Amino acid sequence: MYVVYAPLAMLAAHRGEPGAIRTVPDDPEAITRFLAGLPASALPGVGPATARTLASYGLRTADRIAATPLLTLQRILGAASGRELRDRAAGVDPSRVIAGAPPRTVDAEHRFARDESDAARRQAALTHLTEQLGARLRDERQTCRVLTLTVLYADRTGHASITRSRTLPEATAHTPRLRATAHALHAALALQRARVRSLAVRAGELGDAASASRQLTFGPDDDRARRIEAAADRARARFGAGAVRPASTAGMR
């Protein structure tokens, strides 16, 4: 028997039973019936940006995703993410359930009021998103090892998306490193003339900050940046998330 646990808790709400705990018999057909028709956003790891990407390919429900060829999903989301999503849509999740476990990923998304062709504005949005990611990771005493960028942009058929990931040299929650990686991913896409509707950044392969190693650096710049970052975190904790932010991100939410 399967118990609907924390990452899948929203499934009960989608069945019209908010707050309920559901059990599903250990039977493939019962699992398929339970998942059939559920929106893609009900699956663990599918945030708003990924859900919109899937919807642009007509993949709005779990059963449609489960019936999609693996290679197709991998072309849309990447090799690892495509395989994981198809398994989840089919009710396959080999990971252990740990009560109170930290999240597996941390996401942040910025949706422009209109399709944005100004690269500087897109870079400012990425700066804002990585500020959010870094602050949240540090607040939860987490680090990430993989950063993923998803760009939703306009093309001749409406909107399309592209996703790219990069493994960091070391696990980190340091905003400047997250920002530099996000900007490098964006630059590598060569979308100078593209009209971008939204940007989403995901921190993956999270780990406990207490056990993360940090490469030694030479010179005071890195230590100074970390002291400033710690002071900004204290200001946000006291006065709110928008109390401290880079000037280039003023007015963004």
N, C-alpha and C positions, 0 to 999 in steps of 0.2 A: 504494500500500500504506500502511496506517495502522499505526503502532507504538503499543502501549499505553504511554502515558507516565505521569509521576508522579501526576497527579490521578486517573488511572484504574488505577493499579497494583494497587489492591485487587480489581479485576475478575478477575485471574488467580487470586487466592486463592479468590474465590467459585466459580471453575471447578475447585477442588480441586487447584490447582497453586501453592501458596504459593512466592513468590520467583521465579516464572517470568516471562519476558518473552514477550508474545504479539504476533503481527502479524496484521492482518486485511486481506484483499484489498480493494482500492479498488472495491468493488461493493456497491451498496445492499442487495441481498439477503443478502450475507455479513455485512454490518454488523448488519442486522436479526436474523439468526440468532444472532450473537454476543451481542447485548444482550438478546434475548428471555429472560424468566424471571429476569433479574438483579434483586435487591432494589433498591428505590429508594435505599437508603442507599449503594449502590455508585456512584451518580452524583455527580460533583463538585458541591459546594455543597449537598448534602442532608445536614444534620446530624441528630442524634437527634430534635430537636423537629419539624423539617420532615417527617422520615420518619413520625412519629406522626400529624402533621396529614394527610398524604397517605393513610395507612392508614385513618384515620377515614372517608375517602371511598371506600375500597376500592381505592386506587391504591398497591399494594404492589410492583409490578414495573415494569421499564422499558417493556415492551411495552404494559402497560395505560396508562401515562402517555403514551406516544407516540400512542396511539389516542384519547386524550381531547381533546375540542374545546378549542382555545386559550382561548376565552372562559371556559370552566369553570375551567381552571387559573389564569387570571388573577384570577377571583373568589376563588379559594382562597388564592393566594400574592401577588397583586399583579400589575400589568401586566408590569413588566420581569422579575421572578423567574419568573412563569408562562411567559413566552415562552422564556426561557433554559433552563428545565427541560425543556420539550417538545423543544427543539432537541437538548439533551444526550441525552434518552431516545431520540431518533431517530438518534443518532450524528453530529449536526451541531455542530461547534465551530470557528468561523473563526479563533480566536485562535492566535497563534504559540506554539510550544513553546520555552521558554527554560530551559536547564539551570540548576538552582539558584535559580529564581525564587522570590520570597517568596510566601506564600499570598495568595489574592485576598480572602479574608474571614477574620475571627477571630470565633469563637463562644464563648459561655458560657451554660450552662443550669442552672437550679435546679429540682429536682423535689421538691415538698412530700411529706411522709410521708402526708398526707391532704389532701383538697380544702380549700384555705385560703380562708376568707371574711373574714379580718382584713386590712383594707387596710394597716395599719401593718406587719404581717409581710411582706406582699407588697412594700412599699416597701423594707423592710430587705433583702429578697432582691435587689431591683434594685440597691441600693447595693453589695451584695456582688458581683453580676455585673459591674457597671461597674468596680469595683476590679480584678477579674480581667482584664477587657478592657484597661483602661488600662495595667496593669503589663505585660501581655504585649506590647502594641503598643510600649511604650517599650523593653522588652527587645529587641525585634526591629527597633528603629529605624524603626518604621512610624507613620503617622498614618492616620486614617480620615475620610471626608467624609460618609458616610451611616450612620445608626444605625437598626437594625430591631428591633422588639420583636414577639415572638410569644407569645401567651397561650393556653394550653390550659385550658379551663374546662368545668365540668359543665353540661349542659342536660337537657331532657326526654328526649332521645334517647340520652344517654350523655355523650360529651365532644365538644365542638366547639372550633374554634380561630379566632383572629383575628390578623392580622398588619398592623402599621403601620410605616411608615418615615418618617424625616425627614432632610433634607439639612442639614448643619451650616453655619453661616456661613463657617467656614474649617476646613481639615483640621486635626485635632488628635488627641493621645493624652492630653490632660489630663483626669484622672479627674473632677474637679468638673463639667466641661462635658458629659462623657459621662453622668454621673449625672443632671444636671439635665434633659438631653434624654430619657433613659429614663423619668424620673419624669413629665415632661410628656406623653410618649406614653401612659403608663399612665393618667394622670389624664383624658386626653381620651377614653378608652374608656368612662368612666363605669361601671365594674364594681364599684361599692361593695358590692353584695350578692351578687356572683358568687362561686361556689366554684371557685377556681383550682387546677388540678393542677400546672401547671408554667409557668415563665417562661423565655424564651430571648432573649438579646440578641446581635445580630450587627453587627460593624463591617465596613462595606463601602467600596468605592472606596478601597482602601489605596494609600498613596504613601510615598515615601522621606521620612523626617523631616528629612533634611538639606536638602531642597529645598522644604519647606513654609514658607509665610509666616505670620507671626504679627502680628495686629493689635495696635497699641500701646494700652496701657491707662494710665489716670491713677490714681495712688494706689498704696500699697504692698501692698494685699491680694492682688492676683494674683501678684506676685513672691514674696510670703511663702508663698502656697499652693504655688507651684512648688518653692520651696526645701524645704518640708516633704515634698512628694511625692518629690523626688530623694533626700532622706534616708531616706524609707521604702523606696524602691527599693533603696538600698544595704543596708538592714537585711534585706530579703527575700533579696537575693542572697547574703548571708552566713549567715543563720539559717533560711532557708526561706520559702516563700510565705505561710505563716500567721503570720509573726513580727509583722507590723503590719497592723492592720485597724480599721475604725471599730467603736466599742463596740456599735452597734446590730446588727452582724453576728456577734457572738460566738456560737460554737457552730455556725455554718453551714460547709458544705464546698463 
